[in-house]
Amino acid sequence: MNSQFPSSLQRLVEELQRLPGIGPKGAQRLAFHILKTPRDTTDRLIDAVREVKERITYCSVCNNITDVDPCCFCSNTDRDRRTICVVEEPTNVAAIEKTREFKGVYHVLMGALSPLQGVGPDDLKIKGLLARLADGVTEVILATNPNVEGEATAIYLARLMKPLGVKVTRIAMGLPVGSDLEYADEITMNKAMEGRREV
């Protein structure tokens, strides 16, 4: 950033640039927007950030983000505790909840296996998942991302859990609704063929 700017503004740009998806120009635009915004608006933003850092924690049961422990899914007696949907990140829970179809509970791994980035089984919340299986769980749905790391994680978890007598399923993958076959790569097309069902 230009050294003609005051050091406090330059510091704000540098801190904003640390956010995911924010480059130097985006950080500068945000900093100038904050500078032009009325004080009460920026105070509300500061208060919101502070409140999130003070109140939001991780559920002691499923690792989802929450402001009460256990979270709203784990404490809801209407949820089916016999079915656990395993996801990589808390944002994945929100995506599944949008469907309003899943009535079970969740387990958030807080990542996926990635040997190249130094993420192994001990870095994920797997022990807690295995401990939960003793509570009458009949099915574990592996809803990890359909990429190399997500597939490796799903395979690893399936190998761990199948000997324990739990039904282990994987979410279906393949062609998104509204797309054309001609644009599908071979892996997506292969997954779509594997996941076919009778109509």
C-alpha positions in Angstrom: 0.0 0.0 0.0 1.1 3.5 -0.6 3.3 4.9 2.2 1.5 8.2 2.0 -1.4 6.7 3.9 -1.5 6.9 7.7 0.0 3.9 9.5 -3.3 3.0 11.1 -5.0 2.8 7.7 -2.1 0.7 6.3 -2.4 -1.6 9.4 -6.2 -2.1 8.7 -5.5 -3.0 5.1 -2.8 -5.5 6.2 -5.2 -7.1 8.7 -8.1 -7.3 6.2 -5.7 -8.9 3.7 -5.3 -11.8 6.1 -9.0 -12.8 5.6 -9.6 -15.6 3.1 -10.3 -14.4 -0.5 -9.3 -10.9 0.2 -6.3 -9.6 -1.8 -4.5 -6.3 -1.6 -6.9 -4.3 -3.7 -10.0 -5.8 -2.0 -8.5 -5.1 1.4 -7.8 -1.5 0.4 -11.4 -1.1 -0.9 -12.8 -2.5 2.4 -10.5 -0.3 4.5 -11.6 2.9 2.6 -15.2 1.8 2.9 -14.8 1.4 6.7 -13.1 4.8 6.8 -16.1 6.5 5.0 -18.7 4.6 7.0 -20.4 6.5 10.0 -18.9 5.7 13.4 -22.0 3.9 14.7 -22.0 1.5 11.8 -18.3 0.6 12.3 -19.0 0.2 16.1 -21.7 -2.3 15.3 -19.2 -4.2 13.1 -16.6 -4.2 15.8 -19.2 -5.3 18.4 -20.4 -8.2 16.1 -16.8 -9.4 15.6 -16.1 -9.2 19.4 -19.3 -11.0 20.3 -18.6 -13.8 17.8 -15.1 -14.3 19.4 -16.5 -14.2 22.9 -19.7 -16.3 22.5 -19.2 -18.8 19.7 -17.6 -22.1 20.7 -17.5 -25.7 19.5 -20.1 -28.3 20.6 -18.6 -30.8 23.0 -20.5 -33.6 21.3 -20.3 -32.9 17.5 -17.8 -30.1 17.1 -20.3 -27.8 15.3 -20.1 -24.1 16.0 -22.6 -23.0 18.7 -23.3 -20.4 21.4 -24.8 -23.1 23.7 -23.2 -26.4 24.6 -24.4 -28.9 23.5 -25.5 -27.4 20.2 -29.1 -27.1 19.0 -28.8 -30.4 17.0 -27.3 -32.5 19.8 -29.8 -31.2 22.4 -32.9 -31.5 20.1 -34.7 -34.7 21.3 -36.6 -34.8 17.9 -33.3 -35.6 16.0 -32.6 -39.2 15.3 -29.4 -40.0 17.2 -29.1 -43.4 15.5 -27.9 -41.6 12.3 -24.8 -39.5 12.2 -23.8 -37.4 9.2 -20.1 -36.8 9.1 -18.9 -33.5 7.5 -15.6 -31.7 7.2 -16.5 -28.2 8.4 -19.3 -26.4 10.3 -20.4 -24.7 7.1 -21.2 -28.1 5.6 -23.9 -28.6 8.4 -25.6 -25.4 7.2 -25.6 -26.7 3.6 -27.2 -30.0 4.6 -29.8 -28.3 6.8 -31.0 -26.2 3.9 -32.5 -29.3 2.4 -34.7 -29.8 5.4 -34.5 -33.6 4.7 -31.9 -34.9 7.2 -33.3 -35.6 10.6 -30.3 -37.2 12.3 -27.3 -35.6 14.1 -23.9 -34.4 12.9 -20.3 -34.9 13.5 -17.8 -32.3 12.3 -14.3 -33.5 11.6 -12.7 -30.0 11.4 -10.9 -30.9 8.2 -10.0 -33.7 5.9 -7.0 -36.0 5.6 -4.3 -34.3 3.6 -0.8 -35.8 3.9 0.7 -33.1 1.7 -0.5 -30.4 4.1 0.5 -32.5 7.2 -3.1 -33.3 8.2 -3.3 -36.9 9.5 -6.0 -38.8 11.4 -4.9 -37.4 14.8 -5.5 -33.9 13.6 -9.2 -34.6 12.9 -12.1 -35.2 15.4 -12.2 -38.9 14.7 -11.9 -40.3 18.3 -15.1 -38.5 19.4 -16.9 -39.9 16.4 -15.9 -43.5 17.3 -16.9 -42.9 20.9 -20.4 -41.9 19.7 -20.9 -45.1 17.9 -21.5 -47.0 21.2 -24.7 -45.0 21.8 -26.9 -47.1 19.5 -25.8 -45.6 16.2 -27.0 -47.7 13.2 -25.8 -45.6 10.3 -23.0 -43.1 9.6 -23.4 -41.0 6.4 -20.0 -39.8 5.1 -20.7 -36.4 3.6 -17.1 -35.3 3.1 -16.3 -33.2 0.0 -16.0 -34.9 -3.4 -12.3 -34.2 -3.8 -9.1 -36.2 -3.2 -8.9 -35.3 0.5 -12.6 -35.9 1.1 -12.5 -39.3 -0.7 -9.4 -40.3 1.3 -11.1 -39.3 4.5 -14.3 -41.2 3.6 -12.4 -44.4 2.8 -10.3 -44.1 6.0 -13.4 -43.7 8.1 -15.3 -46.5 6.4 -12.4 -48.9 7.1 -12.4 -47.8 10.7 -16.2 -48.2 11.3 -17.3 -51.2 9.2 -15.7 -53.7 11.6 -17.7 -52.1 14.4 -21.0 -53.3 12.8 -22.3 -49.9 11.8 -23.8 -49.3 8.4 -21.5 -46.8 6.6 -22.9 -44.9 3.6 -21.5 -42.2 1.3 -23.5 -39.3 -0.1 -24.3 -39.7 -3.8 -22.1 -37.7 -6.3 -22.4 -37.1 -9.9 -24.0 -34.6 -12.3 -25.6 -31.5 -10.8 -29.3 -30.9 -11.7 -29.6 -28.5 -14.7 -26.2 -29.4 -16.2 -25.4 -30.9 -19.6 -23.6 -34.2 -20.0 -21.2 -32.8 -22.5 -19.6 -30.6 -19.8 -19.1 -33.4 -17.3 -15.5 -34.6 -16.7 -14.8 -38.4 -16.6 -14.7 -38.6 -12.8 -18.0 -36.9 -12.4 -19.6 -39.0 -15.1 -18.2 -42.2 -13.5 -19.6 -41.2 -10.1 -23.0 -40.5 -11.7 -23.0 -43.9 -13.4 -22.0 -45.7 -10.1 -24.7 -43.9 -8.2 -27.5 -44.7 -10.6 -30.8 -45.9 -9.2 -34.0 -47.5 -10.5 -36.8 -45.1 -11.5 
